[in-house]
Amino acid sequence: MFGLRGMAGAVIVAAAVSVGGCASGGAAGAVSYVAPAPPENTISGKLQQAESWTLSAFRDLGISVKENEMKDNGKREIEGEASNGDHVKVTLQPQANGKTMILVMSTNNSTQDDKAYSRKVLERILSKKYN
C-alpha cells in the first residue's frame, strides 16, 4: 500500500523520533544529575573510638583540629585544616549495636569538593581501627 518509497519514509520518521527521544532523554538526565555522595563508612566501634581514630588520622595527615564538638543530635563533628589550606569535616554519628557512621567532606582552597582527599582521610581513619 505504501510502496517502497512510503516504507523508507516511515523508517526515516521512526528513526528521527527514536533519536529525538534519546536526545531529550539525555538532556533530562543531565538536568537531574546528582553529584556522588561524600565518602562514608559504618564501622563496628563506639563514637568515642571513632573520635580517637579520627584525631589520630588528622595528626598523621598534618590536619590541625579547628573544632571538635558534640552536637545536640548526638553527632560529633571534627573540623580541621590541612597544611595546603584544604578544609576537612568529619561527622561521626552513632548507630545501633555499637556502630558509628563516619562521613568525611573536604574542600580544597578553591572551595571545590575534594572527594579524592576525603577518601584518603576516611581510609586513614579506618586504618586506625586495625592498628
C-alpha atoms as one frame of an Amber mdcrd trajectory, in Angstrom:
protein
   0.000   0.000   0.000   2.814   2.439   0.803   5.200   1.058  -1.740   8.945
   1.163  -1.309   9.161   4.895  -1.153   6.470   5.117   1.566   8.152   2.447
   3.717  11.505   4.199   3.516   9.864   7.436   4.617   8.201   5.642   7.552
  11.547   4.181   8.635  13.221   7.598   8.454  10.430   9.169  10.545  10.670
   6.348  13.106  14.446   6.790  13.315  14.104  10.547  13.777  11.580  10.055
  16.594  13.845   7.477  18.190  16.902   9.744  18.038  14.861  12.687  19.287
  13.683  10.593  22.221  17.257   9.690  23.111  18.431  13.243  22.810  15.705
  14.614  25.046  16.227  11.764  27.493  19.928  12.601  27.622  19.175  16.238
  28.276  16.752  15.351  31.039  19.403  13.098  32.553  21.908  15.946  32.551
  19.461  18.205  34.349  18.773  15.611  37.038  22.448  14.703  37.593  23.295
  14.289  41.256  26.899  14.509  42.417  28.228  11.420  44.175  27.877  11.443
  47.929  30.909  12.168  50.073  32.842   9.134  51.318  31.319   7.408  54.316
  31.541   4.113  56.130  29.781   2.482  59.070  32.167   0.688  61.382  31.891
  -1.500  64.450  33.031   0.804  67.182  31.618   3.378  69.526  31.634   7.084
  68.777  34.482   7.735  71.249  36.671   5.171  69.474  35.897   6.709  66.088
  36.754  10.136  67.507  40.128   8.838  68.685  40.852   7.260  65.279  39.853
  10.485  63.523  42.119  12.658  65.670  44.997  10.233  65.129  44.403  10.275
  61.351  44.347  14.092  61.409  47.755  14.105  63.154  49.168  11.645  60.613
  47.929  13.746  57.688  49.023  17.085  59.153  45.466  18.335  59.620  45.133
  20.790  62.504  41.908  20.465  64.501  39.871  23.672  64.431  36.707  22.316
  66.064  35.699  19.144  67.892  32.125  19.427  69.039  29.257  17.204  70.139
  26.011  18.347  68.529  22.552  18.206  70.121  21.538  15.334  67.845  24.272
  13.053  69.230  26.634  13.550  66.297  30.227  14.626  66.767  31.762  16.972
  64.219  35.500  17.337  63.909  36.770  20.054  61.585  40.308  20.780  60.589
  42.595  22.412  58.092  45.396  20.747  56.168  48.728  22.480  55.621  47.733
  23.193  51.997  44.575  25.028  53.094  42.098  22.192  52.481  39.191  22.187
  54.922  38.144  18.795  56.309  34.966  17.973  58.218  34.326  14.542  59.731
  30.885  13.735  61.086  30.588  10.794  63.453  27.065   9.537  64.027  26.256
   6.738  66.480  24.269   3.841  65.012  22.565   0.819  66.542  24.559  -2.072
  68.042  27.679  -0.079  68.920  28.397   1.080  65.385  29.362   4.533  64.151
  28.852   6.090  60.745  31.838   8.162  59.571  31.238  10.814  56.901  34.154
  12.834  55.505  33.788  16.020  53.489  36.678  18.161  52.341  37.035  21.214
  50.184  40.211  22.425  48.610  41.374  26.009  48.863  39.166  26.963  45.918
  36.043  25.738  47.791  35.541  22.776  45.463  34.594  19.382  46.891  37.680
  17.215  47.034  36.329  13.676  47.146  39.745  12.131  46.492  41.170  13.809
  49.599  38.022  12.885  51.556  38.575   9.222  50.618  42.215   9.489  51.718
  41.164  10.859  55.118  38.481   8.161  55.515  40.955   5.416  54.614  43.413
   6.745  57.204  40.671   6.818  59.868  39.656   3.247  59.042  43.290   2.095
  59.156  43.448   3.263  62.798  40.772   0.754  63.727  43.055  -2.115  62.747
  46.285  -0.804  64.326
